[in-house]
Amino acid sequence: MSTYRAKTGHDVVLASLTVLSPQPDPGGAIQYTRVTTSADGTITRQGPYFEFRWSEMSNADYLTTLTTFGLNASSTASNPVTIYIRDETYQVWTRLNGIAQQPIHGDTVSWNIRPRNITIRVTHLDGSANLEIGSSDGVTVADTPTVSVI
C-alpha cells in the first residue's frame, strides 16, 4: 500500500518525499476547477487540484503538517511542493508538482481545542515531476541500449 507524501520544492524525488503523518482521510482524488464537454463529446479538464483532508489532528501534528508543505510561517500563504497522491481513477499513485495553499481559519480549518476539518489544497498540478526519474526512485535499467547506424 502506498502512502500520501509531500515536500517543499518542485521535482523532489519520491524517496525524498515526507510520508504524511497522520495520513489524510482516504478518498481524495484529483479534481478540476472546470470540466467542459464539446459537441463531439471530447472532455476538457482545466485547473487540476488536490485537497488533503483531515477530520482532526493534534496541535503538534498540525504544525508539523504545515511545515511539511512549507506553510508554517503566518506570512506564507502558498508554497511550491511535490506531492505523491492517487490520480482521479484511484488506481495509480503519481508524483506531481503544485502550489500548496495555507488553510484559512473558518473556511479550510476550524479550531475547537485542536484543529478540525483541515484542508490543504494543492493547485496548479503539473505532472513534470513524474518525468524526472532519479536513482533514488528505485528504478533499475535491465536492458542495454543499442544504436544501429543505417
VENHU-V131804 format. One line per field, one symbol per residue. phi: phi as a letter, one per 20 degrees, with the letter a starting at -180 (. if undefined). burial: 1 if it has 9 or more other ideal C-beta (glycine too) atoms within 8 Angstrom, else 0. A space follows every 50 residues. Layout:
phi: ???
burial: ???
This chain:
phi: .ecfcaafnelffgfefeffcfffgfofbfccfbccdefenfdddcmfbc deccfabfgffffffgfgemdfefeeebbfbdccbeffemddecdceadf dfgdgnddbccbmbfclecdeddlfcefffeeddfefmecdedefccddd
burial: 00011111011111001001000100011111000000000000010111 11110010001111111111100001001111111110000001111111 11100001100001111111111011111100000010000000000000
